[in-house]
Amino acid sequence: MKKTTEKKRSQSKLRRMRILRGMRQIDLSKASGVTQATISRLECTGVLKRADKAMALAQALKCTIEDIY
């Protein structure tokens, strides 16, 4: 049960930060180099296996990795 709560918290943090920055998924994709499909999947599942993509998303959103995960 705790994992589900953690996943929901993670996915909502990324989505909230993206929306706070006024970005659509496609905008974040272009700014970060991470595909829109990956961003969508991450927002739904909270699972991202590659640290380089996490860093790229954080840089594009001008925040830390901790702010979005």
Buried (B, 14 or more C-beta within 10 A) or exposed (E): EEEEEEBEEBBEBBBEBBEEBEBEBEBBBEBBEBEBEBBEBBBEEBEBEEEEBBEBBBBBBEBEBEBBB
